[in-house]
């Protein structure tokens, strides 16, 4: 049997496409701002975004990028089952404040897109956060009911630029201290691991 090796045209991969920018990495993080407000920030790496655009052959906005927030209190979250799911269109910026959450609940977020069948395809998953309980009671001696909470998207720029200017708004300090009240925190890593 006579076999021959067929050689087709080979294209070389440019070296610069293999380099990975240490800042350009996939990140989705939730931070607790108050007992009812979360701050979310994200970054989808150019590499992953290019892969998605090449696969779906659509503009990024046509893929309907969105953020899903899951209430995972008392659950071993598997991405499918949650106590409550909220979704919103992903803002143009890479961060936002989210309000209307329930104090004492655990939350996880997914950043994803919708395919042609309108199925949500998760691309990134955040860390898990636990919102603290509200320590104070209202004038009637009770805390707000869950019906009073609703999730609202607040763009970061509208929060940052509203209200009077604070003299030290560009100042940031980091301190190590022992908190007087410890809240239950899930240390499970999600998004980046910084």
C-alpha positions as CSV (number, residue, x, y, z in Angstrom):
1,X,0.0,0.0,0.0
2,X,1.4,3.3,-1.1
3,X,0.5,6.1,1.2
4,X,1.4,9.7,0.7
5,X,1.3,12.6,3.0
6,X,-1.0,15.4,1.8
7,X,0.2,18.8,2.8
8,X,-2.2,21.7,2.7
9,X,-1.5,25.3,3.2
10,X,-0.4,25.9,6.8
11,X,-1.0,29.3,8.3
12,X,1.1,30.4,11.2
13,X,-0.4,31.8,14.3
14,X,1.0,35.3,15.0
15,X,3.0,35.5,18.2
16,X,1.1,38.6,19.5
17,X,-2.2,36.6,19.5
18,X,-0.7,34.1,22.0
19,X,0.4,36.7,24.5
20,X,-2.0,37.3,27.3
21,X,-2.4,40.7,28.9
22,X,-2.4,40.2,32.7
23,X,-5.0,42.9,33.0
24,X,-7.3,41.4,30.3
25,X,-8.9,38.5,32.2
26,X,-12.4,37.3,32.9
27,X,-13.8,38.8,36.1
28,X,-17.3,39.0,37.7
29,X,-17.3,40.1,41.3
30,X,-20.1,41.1,43.8
31,X,-19.4,43.3,46.7
32,X,-21.7,44.2,49.6
33,X,-22.4,47.9,49.8
34,X,-25.3,47.8,52.4
35,X,-27.9,45.3,53.7
36,X,-29.9,45.8,50.5
37,X,-27.4,47.0,47.9
38,X,-24.7,45.1,45.9
39,X,-21.9,46.5,43.8
40,X,-21.1,44.4,40.7
41,X,-18.1,44.7,38.5
42,X,-17.1,42.6,35.5
43,X,-14.7,42.3,32.7
44,X,-14.9,39.8,29.8
45,X,-11.5,39.2,28.3
46,X,-11.0,40.2,24.7
47,X,-10.0,36.6,24.0
48,X,-13.3,35.2,25.3
49,X,-15.3,38.0,23.7
50,X,-13.6,37.3,20.3
51,X,-14.3,33.6,20.7
52,X,-18.0,34.2,21.4
53,X,-18.4,36.7,18.5
54,X,-16.7,34.2,16.1
55,X,-18.9,31.3,17.3
56,X,-22.2,33.2,17.1
57,X,-21.2,35.4,14.2
58,X,-23.2,38.3,15.7
59,X,-22.5,41.7,17.2
60,X,-22.1,41.7,21.0
61,X,-25.3,43.7,21.6
62,X,-27.4,41.3,19.4
63,X,-26.4,38.5,21.8
64,X,-28.3,40.3,24.6
65,X,-25.6,40.3,27.2
66,X,-27.2,40.2,30.7
67,X,-26.6,39.8,34.3
68,X,-28.5,37.3,36.4
69,X,-28.6,37.4,40.1
70,X,-29.5,34.3,42.1
71,X,-30.8,34.1,45.7
72,X,-28.9,30.9,46.8
73,X,-29.7,31.1,50.5
74,X,-29.5,27.7,52.1
75,X,-28.8,26.0,48.7
76,X,-25.9,24.2,47.2
77,X,-26.0,26.2,44.0
78,X,-25.6,24.2,40.8
79,X,-26.5,27.0,38.4
80,X,-30.0,25.6,37.8
81,X,-31.9,25.9,41.1
82,X,-32.2,29.1,43.1
83,X,-34.7,30.6,45.5
84,X,-35.2,33.6,43.2
85,X,-33.7,34.7,39.9
86,X,-33.5,38.3,38.7
87,X,-32.1,39.3,35.3
88,X,-31.2,42.6,33.6
89,X,-29.6,43.8,30.5
90,X,-25.9,44.3,31.0
91,X,-25.0,48.0,31.2
92,X,-22.4,49.5,28.8
93,X,-20.1,50.2,31.7
94,X,-18.3,47.4,33.5
95,X,-19.8,48.0,36.9
96,X,-23.1,49.0,38.6
97,X,-24.9,49.2,41.9
98,X,-27.8,46.9,42.4
99,X,-30.4,47.6,45.0
100,X,-33.5,46.0,46.5
101,X,-32.0,42.8,47.8
102,X,-33.1,41.0,51.0
103,X,-30.9,41.4,54.1
104,X,-29.5,38.1,55.4
105,X,-29.7,36.4,52.0
106,X,-26.8,34.9,49.9
107,X,-26.4,35.9,46.3
108,X,-24.4,34.8,43.2
109,X,-24.4,36.4,39.8
110,X,-23.9,35.1,36.2
111,X,-22.9,37.2,33.2
112,X,-24.2,35.6,30.0
113,X,-25.8,35.9,26.6
114,X,-28.8,34.6,24.8
115,X,-28.5,32.1,21.9
116,X,-30.9,32.0,18.9
117,X,-33.3,29.9,21.0
118,X,-33.3,32.6,23.7
119,X,-31.6,30.3,26.2
120,X,-29.3,32.0,28.7
121,X,-25.7,30.9,28.2
122,X,-23.6,31.8,31.3
123,X,-20.1,33.0,30.5
124,X,-18.9,34.1,34.0
125,X,-19.9,33.3,37.6
126,X,-19.3,35.6,40.5
127,X,-18.3,35.0,44.1
128,X,-21.1,34.3,46.6
129,X,-22.0,37.1,49.0
130,X,-24.1,37.3,52.1
131,X,-25.9,40.5,52.8
132,X,-25.9,41.6,56.5
133,X,-29.1,41.9,58.5
134,X,-30.5,45.3,59.1
135,X,-29.7,46.1,62.7
136,X,-32.3,48.9,63.2
137,X,-36.1,48.6,63.4
138,X,-38.5,51.1,62.0
139,X,-40.8,53.3,64.1
140,X,-43.3,50.5,64.5
141,X,-40.7,48.1,65.8
142,X,-40.4,45.9,62.7
143,X,-38.1,45.4,59.8
144,X,-39.2,46.0,56.2
145,X,-41.1,43.1,54.6
146,X,-39.8,41.3,51.6
147,X,-42.5,42.8,49.5
148,X,-40.8,46.2,50.0
149,X,-37.7,45.0,48.2
150,X,-37.2,45.2,44.5
151,X,-34.1,44.9,42.4
152,X,-33.1,48.1,40.6
153,X,-30.2,48.8,38.3
154,X,-28.3,51.9,39.1
155,X,-25.4,52.8,36.8
156,X,-22.2,53.5,38.6
157,X,-21.7,56.9,37.0
158,X,-25.1,58.1,38.1
159,X,-24.3,57.2,41.7
160,X,-20.8,58.6,41.6
161,X,-21.7,61.9,40.0
162,X,-24.9,62.6,41.9
163,X,-25.0,64.7,45.0
164,X,-22.5,67.1,46.4
165,X,-18.8,66.6,45.8
166,X,-16.8,65.1,48.7
167,X,-13.4,66.6,49.3
168,X,-11.7,63.3,49.5
169,X,-13.6,61.3,46.9
170,X,-10.4,60.2,45.1
171,X,-8.9,59.0,48.4
172,X,-8.8,55.3,49.2
173,X,-7.2,53.6,52.2
174,X,-6.9,50.0,53.2
175,X,-6.7,48.9,56.8
176,X,-6.5,45.5,58.5
177,X,-8.7,45.3,61.6
178,X,-10.8,42.8,63.6
179,X,-14.5,43.5,63.1
180,X,-16.6,43.7,66.2
181,X,-19.5,41.9,64.5
182,X,-18.7,39.1,62.2
183,X,-21.0,38.2,59.4
184,X,-21.3,34.9,57.7
185,X,-19.3,35.1,54.5
186,X,-18.9,32.5,51.8
187,X,-15.2,32.4,50.8
188,X,-15.9,30.4,47.6
189,X,-13.9,31.9,44.8
190,X,-15.6,33.1,41.7
191,X,-14.5,35.4,38.9
192,X,-10.9,36.5,39.5
193,X,-9.0,35.4,42.6
194,X,-7.4,38.7,43.6
